[in-house]
């Protein structure tokens, strides 16, 4: 175990950092100190620092992440607006205008080059070419930080990032700490939405070869109270929320929209903490000895870093990541509390995209030059676009009117219920939009959930599929699909793509 400074020195150093943070003049300004400055003051410096939303050191002015656009394969690094500040989302928007961008690299701000890139094949092969995991769509998780627009990393099943050749990350039974900010409303029971320490060969190498934060409601290896989701520790062959396998009563269901998750471990001792990344402090859910099962004391950590997958490249999970770090040494609670204060001061918030409010009734008008008199409409179960005017029949007006509902699969997104046939929703099947009755299944909820973003052509909104985040609602030959601009289907044609996926939210033809 690395030698720790005395508690008195830690408290003085951390107190000075917190004072600097709170003196920054509000959430609209970059904090003079970042989380990694606080960890360093506590004697447990960052060995990896990843974020697509902001700098994690007060002086950091390098690249945060890299995007690649599908139109020509060009790449661009996205940095902060200023040293220690929020990501320059406008630079991404300009570079990616009219096309789809993917996040190819999440840079390491610690200086150790522990960056995250497309996860390679492992025990489970990824779905992309050559068995590599998918990359996240760069626009799929828009938010704000300190009032400035930023983007998170939206992990759909099949998406994953990894670094199997790291520098300075804890190995064996060495002490370490980590935190991450997740979207507490975006999760599933698949294995495994993780961030942290994993095997260097992307395979299950046995108990104790991992130490990573897990978030979701998987119950196969462990669970907390309620129905989940829970913060747990993925220590390989077990998701742990306490000393025992299975149920642990002190690990609560926790689902803050912006969630701080904290894990730390040292020889035969570990701790799990969490809280709201927008306000308040951290709660401790577990603090005690390693699990009472073979293989977890001493630990056999291997020091790779993963995001969005299990240690063996299990790719069934979903979640959203905004920022996270890993440290050398076991951080004190005081240090972590100061980091939490820095996080809440950063001002995480939801992006305003001009989408309809849940409960409102709207019509959705096309913006492509050919078709500005056409609206999303249904004829029976077929979803199309149709010309609707004041003289149209009442049934046609109703078929072109929709009640916006809170997303069936994601409360931050929307579902659209037909005005004429209540209980029937827009959903996609084989990429084509249809009208269907809500059968209560998870698949229907996912297929019927669409996330509003600013219109890709600068008008209205674009509606991203909740479970195919590289696809947006598009009209093509008067039918409606979820489409991207680089697929093999006719409706994935890049011509006029930005116009075809942009919709003006207008007053309903019927209510």
ABEGO torsion letter per residue (X at the ends): XBBBBBAAAAAAAAAAAAAAAAAAGEAABBBABBAAAAAAAAGBBBABBBBAABBABAABABBABBBBBAAAGBBBBBBBABBGBBBBAAAAAAAABGBBBBBABBBBAAGAGBBBBBBBBBABBBABBGGBBBBBBAAABBBBBGGBBBBBBBBBBGBBBBBABBBGBBBEABBBBBBBBBBAABBBABOBBBBEBBBAAGBBAEBGABBBBBBEABAAAEBBBEAOBBBBBBAEGBBBABABBEBBAABBBBABABBBBBBBBBBGBBBBBBBBAABEBBBBABBBBBBBBBGAOBBABAGBBBBGBBAAGBAABBEBBABBBBBBEBBBAAAAAAAAAAAAAAGBBBBBAGBBBBGBBBBBBBABAAAAABBBBBBEABBBBBBBBAABBAAAAAAABBBBBBBAABAABBBBBBAABBGBBBBBBGGBBBBBBBAGBAAAAAAABBBBBBBAAGBEBBBBBAABAABBBBBBGGBBBBBBAABABAAABABGAAAAABBBBBBBABX
